[in-house]
C-alpha cells in the first residue's frame, strides 16, 4: 500500500529545493524535536481533563494512564512546569512510541487524526526552526542586540503547547522568509483603502495616508495567500515572536493581520480590537502610573481596519523606549536563552517583581495576559530585574467593580474584555503569568516552587494572594482545546502545586 509522505519528509523535500545546505542539520534535529513535542503532549495527557482517560496512577516507576477502552499508557512522572524535553518515549500497552503524531494516531480518540497531523507538522517545523536558528545559546545578557534579536532567540515557540511550531499554512520557503528564528528581513507593504471604508482608532500617521485613502500595512504572506492582491512596498521590518508583529527599525512595532493558524489560533485583527485600541491604550497608560514605576504599558499609536479581520493593523511603540542607559528590555520568553534563571536569587527577585505588579493590577481591576510574549522585563546592566513592560492589550480582562472600589473610571468598552467574575480574572492572570511566564522561566517544578516560596511572603495580603497560595494553578487545556473543534472559547484545567510534583523519570 502506498503511504502518503510524512510531514518531516515533506519538509525535507521542500528544503532540498530551497535551502539544501540545511538538510543535514534538519535531519539531526528531528529526534530532539520529537522529544520536545512528546514532552508537551505528555504534560497534557497527565493533567488535562481528557474525556477518554478513565484514571491516572502515579507509582515509583512513573505514571500510568488508564484509557476508557481498557488500554494503559505509561511514561515518566509529568512535571507540568518542565521545559526540557525529558520524555523520549512512552508505552501504549506493549508498544513503544517516541513520535507524538504516531502516538496520537494510535490512541484513536475523537478528532485525533487531525491533531496527529498537526503534531507531525509541529515536529517537522520545530526541527527546521532549530536547524535554521543562527543565534548562539551562550549569547551573554550584556551582549549586543536590538529588540528583535532577543525575540528571535525564542526558537522553540510556546513552552507547553504540543503545537508549539505548527505552521500548516506556511511552506518551507515561507518559514525561512518570515519566521523570526530564521532572522529574515520582511518587506512590509501597504494596501490603499478609501478612508470612508475604514475604522481608525487613535492617531493614524501621515506617512500611511494618501489623500483620501488610508494605507493599511500588510504582511506579504497575507497579501499573497488571503487578500490575493498587489501591494506597495513600505518598510523593511524584523518579525518578532508572534511572527505577525514586526519591528520597523527606528519606527513602531506593527501588528499585522495574518490569517494563518499558528500554534492553535487563526491570527487576524478583529474590528472589536481596533475599535477598543485607543480607549484601552489611554486607560492602560493611567493604570501603569499607579504601579510606582514598576510597570510600563506600550502605547497603541494607531489602529485601522477595513472592516475586515483580514485587512487591519495596529501600530505600537517599541518596548525599548522604556530602557534607560545601559538597560535592556527582553521578552520574558527570551530569558531562558540567558544564564539569568540559573540563579535562584535572580529567579526569586524576578518572580517577586512580576507578582507584585500582576497582583497590584488585579486588585485595581485588570488581569493581564502576562505570558512570556506579552510580558517583558527591563534589566540593569548587571542583569538585575528592574521594571516590567507589557504589550498587547487585546486579551486582558477588566473588572468595573474592582475599578470602582479604587475610584477608577473604567474605559467606555463592552464585550469580552469586561468581567467582574473573580475566577475569570484570576485564571487570566495566574494561567498566563504563573503557570506560563514564571514557570517557563523557572523550567521545572522545583525551581518554580523555590522562587514562589521566596517571593510570596513579601507580597501584600489580599484575597487574590490567598487564592494563589492555596488553590491549584489554572491553565488552559491546550490539547483538549485542539481536540474539541466544536467548542468555542477556552477550556481550563488545574495544575498541582509545584512542590507536589515528583522528579521526572526518563521514559
C-alpha positions in Angstrom: 0.0 0.0 0.0 1.3 3.5 -0.9 1.7 5.6 2.2 1.4 9.4 2.0 4.7 11.3 2.7 5.2 12.3 6.4 5.4 15.9 7.4 9.1 15.6 8.1 9.7 14.0 4.7 7.6 16.8 3.0 9.6 19.5 4.7 12.9 17.7 3.8 11.8 17.6 0.2 10.9 21.3 0.1 14.2 22.1 2.0 16.2 20.2 -0.6 14.8 22.6 -3.2 15.1 25.9 -1.4 17.9 25.5 1.2 19.8 22.3 0.7 22.6 23.3 3.0 20.2 22.9 5.9 19.2 19.3 5.2 21.8 17.6 7.3 21.1 19.9 10.3 17.4 19.4 9.9 17.7 15.6 9.9 19.9 15.8 13.0 17.3 18.0 14.8 14.3 15.7 14.2 14.8 13.3 17.2 15.1 16.3 19.6 12.1 17.9 18.1 10.0 14.7 18.5 11.0 14.6 22.2 10.2 18.2 22.7 6.7 17.9 21.3 6.1 14.5 23.0 7.0 16.1 26.3 4.4 18.8 25.8 1.9 16.2 24.8 2.6 14.0 27.8 2.0 17.1 30.1 -1.4 17.4 28.5 -2.2 13.7 28.9 -1.2 13.8 32.5 -3.0 17.0 33.6 -5.9 17.9 31.2 -9.5 16.6 31.7 -9.5 14.4 28.6 -12.8 12.5 28.5 -11.3 9.3 27.1 -9.0 8.8 30.1 -10.5 6.9 33.0 -7.8 7.3 35.6 -4.2 8.2 36.4 -2.0 6.2 38.7 1.4 7.5 39.9 3.9 5.0 41.1 7.6 4.6 41.9 8.4 3.9 38.2 6.4 6.7 36.7 2.8 7.5 35.6 0.2 5.1 34.2 -2.8 6.5 32.3 -5.9 4.2 32.0 -7.8 4.7 28.8 -11.6 4.2 28.8 -11.2 1.3 26.3 -9.0 -0.7 28.8 -5.6 0.1 27.4 -2.8 1.6 29.5 -0.3 4.3 28.6 2.9 4.5 30.6 5.5 7.2 30.9 7.6 9.2 33.3 6.2 11.3 36.2 4.9 14.5 34.5 6.3 17.8 35.6 3.8 20.4 34.3 6.3 23.2 34.6 9.3 21.5 32.9 10.6 23.0 29.7 13.3 20.4 28.9 12.5 17.5 26.6 12.6 14.7 29.3 10.0 12.4 27.7 11.8 10.5 25.0 9.3 7.6 24.7 6.1 6.2 26.3 4.4 2.8 26.0 0.8 2.1 25.0 0.4 -1.4 26.4 3.4 -3.1 24.9 4.1 -0.8 22.0 6.8 1.9 22.4 6.2 5.4 20.9 8.8 8.1 20.5 6.8 10.1 17.9 3.9 12.2 19.2 2.0 12.0 16.0 2.2 8.2 15.9 1.1 8.1 19.5 -1.9 10.3 18.9 -2.9 8.2 15.9 -2.7 5.0 17.9 -4.8 6.4 20.7 -7.7 6.6 18.2 -9.6 9.3 20.0 -12.2 11.7 18.5 -10.6 14.3 16.3 -7.2 12.7 17.0 -6.3 12.2 13.3 -6.4 15.9 12.6 -4.4 16.7 15.7 -1.9 14.0 14.9 -1.2 15.7 11.6 -0.8 19.0 13.4 1.7 17.3 15.8 3.6 15.9 12.9 3.9 19.4 11.4 4.9 20.8 14.7 7.8 18.3 15.0 9.0 18.9 11.5 8.7 22.7 11.7 10.4 22.7 15.1 13.3 20.7 13.6 13.5 23.3 10.8 13.4 26.1 13.3 16.3 24.6 15.3 18.3 23.9 12.1 17.9 27.4 10.8 18.3 29.4 14.0 21.6 31.3 13.9 22.0 32.7 17.4 24.5 31.1 19.8 22.9 29.9 23.0 25.8 31.4 25.0 25.0 34.9 23.9 25.5 36.9 27.2 22.8 39.1 28.7 25.1 42.1 28.4 25.9 41.5 24.8 24.8 43.5 21.8 21.5 43.1 20.1 18.4 45.1 19.2 14.9 44.3 20.5 14.1 41.9 17.6 17.3 40.0 18.0 16.3 39.0 21.6 12.9 37.9 20.3 14.4 35.8 17.5 16.2 33.8 20.1 13.0 32.1 21.1 13.3 29.2 18.7 11.0 26.6 20.2 7.9 28.7 20.5 5.3 28.0 23.2 7.0 26.1 26.1 3.9 23.9 26.8 1.8 23.7 23.7 2.3 20.5 21.6 1.6 22.5 18.5 4.4 24.9 19.5 5.7 25.1 16.0 2.7 24.1 13.9 2.5 26.4 10.8 0.3 24.4 8.4 -0.3 27.4 6.1 3.4 28.0 5.6 5.7 26.3 3.2 9.4 25.8 4.0 10.1 28.9 1.8 7.5 30.9 3.8 9.1 29.8 7.1 12.6 30.8 6.0 11.3 34.1 4.7 9.0 35.1 7.5 9.7 33.2 10.8 11.6 35.1 13.4 14.0 32.3 14.4 15.5 32.4 10.9 16.3 36.1 11.2 14.8 37.4 8.0 14.0 40.9 7.0 10.4 41.2 5.8 9.4 43.9 3.4 6.1 45.1 4.7 3.7 46.6 2.2 0.6 48.8 2.2 -2.8 48.4 0.6 -4.7 51.6 -0.1 -8.3 51.7 1.2 -10.8 54.7 0.9 -10.9 56.4 4.2 -14.7 56.2 4.4 -14.3 52.4 4.2 -12.0 52.2 7.3 -12.4 52.4 11.0 -9.4 54.2 12.5 -8.7 54.3 16.3 -6.1 56.7 17.6 -3.8 58.8 15.5 -3.0 57.3 12.1 0.3 58.8 10.8 0.6 60.9 7.7 3.1 58.5 6.3 0.3 56.0 6.0 -2.2 58.3 4.3 -2.5 59.1 0.6 -5.1 61.8 0.1 -8.5 60.4 0.9 -7.1 56.9 1.3 -5.7 55.0 4.3 -2.6 52.9 3.6 -3.1 49.7 5.6 0.2 47.9 6.4 0.0 44.3 5.2 2.2 41.2 5.7 3.4 39.9 2.3 2.1 36.4 3.1 -1.3 37.8 3.8 -1.3 39.8 0.6 -0.4 36.7 -1.4 -2.5 34.0 0.3 -5.5 35.7 1.7 -6.1 39.1 0.1 -4.9 38.0 -3.3 -3.9 41.4 -4.4 -0.8 43.5 -5.0 0.6 46.0 -2.6 3.0 48.9 -2.4 6.4 48.3 -0.7 6.5 50.3 2.5 9.3 49.5 5.1 11.7 46.6 5.9 10.9 45.1 9.3 12.0 42.3 11.6 9.5 39.6 12.7 9.0 39.2 16.4 8.0 36.1 18.4 4.3 36.3 17.3 5.5 36.3 13.6 2.7 38.6 12.6 4.1 41.5 14.7 7.2 43.1 13.2 9.7 45.8 14.4 10.3 48.6 12.0 13.9 50.0 12.7 13.6 53.5 14.1 9.8 53.2 14.0 6.9 51.4 15.6 6.1 47.7 16.1 3.4 46.8 13.5 0.9 44.1 14.3 -0.4 42.8 11.0 -3.4 40.6 10.2 -2.1 37.2 9.3 -4.9 34.8 8.8 -3.0 31.6 9.3 -3.3 29.0 12.0 -0.1 29.4 14.2 0.1 27.2 17.3 -3.6 26.9 17.9 -5.4 30.1 16.7 -6.0 31.7 13.4 -4.4 35.1 13.6 -6.2 38.2 12.5 -7.3 41.5 14.0 -10.9 41.9 14.8 -12.9 45.1 14.3 -13.6 44.9 18.1 -9.9 45.1 18.8 -9.4 48.1 16.5 -12.3 49.9 18.0 -11.1 49.3 21.5 -7.4 50.1 20.8 -7.4 53.9 21.6 -9.5 53.9 24.7 -7.7 50.8 26.0 -4.3 52.4 25.5 -5.3 55.6 27.3 -6.8 53.6 30.2 -3.7 51.4 30.4 -1.4 54.5 30.5 -3.3 55.8 33.5 -3.2 52.4 35.1 0.5 51.9 34.7 1.1 55.2 36.5 -0.4 53.6 39.7 2.4 51.0 39.9 5.1 53.2 41.4 7.2 53.0 38.2 7.3 49.2 38.2 5.3 48.8 35.0 5.1 50.4 31.6 2.5 49.6 29.1 3.4 50.2 25.5 1.0 52.8 23.8 -1.0 51.9 20.8 -0.2 54.7 18.4 -3.0 53.9 16.0 -5.1 51.1 14.7 -7.1 50.6 11.5 -9.4 48.1 9.9 -11.1 48.0 6.5 -14.0 46.4 8.5 -12.4 43.1 7.9 -10.2 41.0 10.3 -8.1 40.1 7.2 -7.1 43.7 6.4 -6.2 45.6 9.6 -3.1 46.7 11.5 -2.0 48.2 14.8 1.0 50.4 15.4 2.6 50.2 18.9 5.5 52.0 20.4 8.6 49.7 20.8 9.2 48.4 24.3 12.9 49.5 24.1 11.8 53.2 24.6 11.4 52.3 28.3 15.0 51.2 28.7 17.5 53.6 30.3 21.2 53.9 29.6 22.8 50.5 29.7 19.5 48.8 30.3 17.9 46.1 28.1 14.3 45.1 27.5 13.8 41.4 27.0 10.6 39.4 26.4 10.2 37.0 29.3 10.2 34.1 26.9 13.8 35.0 25.9 15.1 34.8 29.5 15.5 31.1 29.1 18.2 31.8 26.5 20.3 33.7 29.0 22.1 32.4 32.1 20.0 34.5 34.4 17.3 32.0 35.5 20.1 29.6 36.6 20.5 31.7 39.8 17.8 31.0 42.4 18.3 34.5 43.9 17.7 36.1 40.5 14.7 34.0 39.8 13.2 34.9 43.2 13.8 38.6 42.5 12.1 38.4 39.1 9.2 36.4 40.5 8.7 38.9 43.3 8.7 41.8 40.8 6.3 40.0 38.4 3.8 39.0 41.1 3.9 42.4 42.8 2.9 44.1 39.5 0.4 41.4 38.4 -1.4 41.2 41.8 -1.4 45.0 42.1 -3.2 45.4 38.8 -5.5 42.6 39.5 -6.5 44.3 42.8 -7.1 47.5 40.9 -9.3 45.6 38.4 -7.2 44.5 35.4 -6.0 41.0 34.7 -3.1 40.9 32.3 -2.5 38.2 29.8 1.1 38.2 31.0 2.6 35.2 29.2 6.2 35.3 28.0 5.4 37.0 24.7 3.4 39.9 26.1 5.5 40.5 29.2 8.9 42.0 29.0 11.5 42.8 31.7 13.8 45.7 31.9 17.3 44.6 33.1 20.0 46.6 34.6 23.5 46.3 33.0 24.3 43.5 35.5 21.1 41.6 34.8 19.1 42.7 37.8 15.3 42.9 37.0 14.2 46.5 37.5 10.8 47.0 35.9 8.3 45.3 33.6 6.9 46.3 30.2 3.6 44.9 28.9 2.3 45.0 25.4 -0.8 43.9 23.5 -4.0 44.8 25.4 -6.2 42.7 23.1 -6.9 39.9 25.6 -6.8 41.5 29.1 -9.8 41.4 31.4 -11.2 44.5 33.1 -13.4 44.5 36.2 -15.6 47.6 36.5 -16.5 46.6 40.1 -12.9 46.4 41.2 -12.0 49.6 39.5 -14.9 51.3 41.2 -13.6 50.2 44.6 -10.5 52.2 43.8 -12.3 55.2 42.3 -11.1 54.4 38.8 -13.4 55.0 35.9 -13.5 52.0 33.5 -12.9 52.6 29.8 -16.0 53.0 27.7 -16.0 49.4 26.5 -18.3 46.4 26.5 -17.8 42.9 25.2 -15.4 40.1 26.0 -12.8 42.2 27.8 -15.2 43.2 30.6 -16.0 40.8 33.6 -16.4 41.0 37.3 -16.0 37.3 37.8 -13.2 36.7 40.2 -12.5 33.2 38.8 -12.2 34.5 35.3 -9.9 37.3 36.4 -7.6 35.1 38.4 -7.5 32.5 35.6 -6.4 35.1 33.2 -3.5 36.3 35.3 -2.4 33.2 37.1 -2.5 30.9 34.0 -0.5 33.4 31.9 1.9 34.7 34.5 2.5 31.9 37.0 1.8 28.7 35.0 3.1 30.4 31.9 5.8 33.1 32.1 7.2 32.3 35.5 7.0 28.5 35.1 8.6 28.8 31.6 11.4 30.9 33.0 12.0 28.6 36.0 11.9 25.5 33.8 10.8 23.0 36.4 8.5 22.4 39.3 11.3 22.5 42.0 12.8 25.8 40.6 9.3 27.4 40.4 8.5 26.2 43.9 11.7 27.7 45.3 11.0 31.0 43.6 7.4 31.2 44.8 8.4 30.3 48.4 11.0 33.1 48.3 8.7 35.7 46.7 5.2 35.1 48.2 6.0 36.2 51.8 6.9 39.7 50.6 3.7 40.4 48.7 0.8 42.5 50.2 -2.0 40.4 51.5 -5.4 40.1 49.8 -7.9 37.5 48.6 -6.1 37.1 45.2 -2.9 36.2 47.0 -4.8 33.7 49.2 -6.1 32.1 46.1 -2.6 32.0 44.6 -1.2 30.4 47.7 -3.9 27.8 48.3 -5.7 26.9 45.1 -4.4 24.7 42.3 -3.0 26.8 39.5 -5.3 27.3 36.5 -4.0 26.6 33.0 -5.6 26.4 29.6 -6.2 22.8 28.5 -4.4 23.4 25.2 -4.6 19.9 23.9 -8.2 19.3 24.8 -9.0 22.6 23.0 -7.4 21.3 19.8 -9.3 18.0 20.2 -12.6 20.0 20.7 -13.1 21.8 17.4 -16.8 22.3 18.1 -16.2 24.1 21.4 -15.9 27.9 21.3 -13.6 29.6 23.8 -11.1 28.4 26.3 -11.2 25.1 28.2 -9.5 25.1 31.6 -7.6 22.6 33.8 -5.7 22.9 37.0 -2.1 22.1 37.7 -0.7 20.7 41.0 1.2 23.0 43.3 4.8 22.9 42.1 6.1 21.3 45.3 3.8 18.3 44.8 5.5 17.2 41.6 7.9 14.3 41.8 11.2 14.4 39.9 10.8 13.2 36.3 11.9 9.7 35.5 13.1 9.5 31.9 11.0 7.3 29.6 
